[in-house]
Amino acid sequence: MRPIRITRTTAHDLTFAFQQAGHGSMVETQSGEWYMAHLCTRPIPGTGTMNPLGRETAIQHVVWTDDGWLRLAHGGKLPALAVEGPDLEPHPFPELPERDDYDTLGYPYQSLRVPFDPSLSRKQRIACQAAGLRFGVLLFFFEI
C-alpha cells in the first residue's frame, strides 16, 4: 500500500505567492484532461499570512500516474501560478438582457447550493436582488 502524498501544498515555502492551498474539486474535460479547482490565499508579500482578500479559488492542471495517483501536471507540490486552459471548443453563453423584470428566474440568479425559490413574489425577488442577497436570506429578517 502506498502512503498518501500531498498533491499540492505551500507549507514548506511561506514566501510562495499562493498559501493555504486545499479543499479541491476535480473535473474531467470532454477531451479527458483533469483539472482541480481549489481554495488558496494570496498574502501581502513579506507578511506570510496576512491575506485581506480571504480565500480565493485557483485551478490546477492535474494528471493521474500509471499506478493511479494524482499529481500536478507541472510536477512538484507548489501550485502553478498560471495554468494553460484546456483545448476545448468555445461554448458561448447567450447574451443577458439589458433589462430584467424578474418575472422568471434563470441561471443568472442561481446561488451556490441554494437554488432560488420560484414561489417568491416579484417584489420579494427585486428586494433580494437589490440587497445583493440570496433569495430567502432577506426574508429571514424582513417580511416583504
Salt bridges, closest charged atoms under 4 A:
GLU33 OE2 - HIS61 NE2 3.73
GLU56 OE1 - ARG42 NH2 2.76
ASP67 OD2 - ARG2 NH1 2.90
ASP101 OD1 - ARG99 NE 2.93
ASP103 OD1 - ARG122 NE 3.75
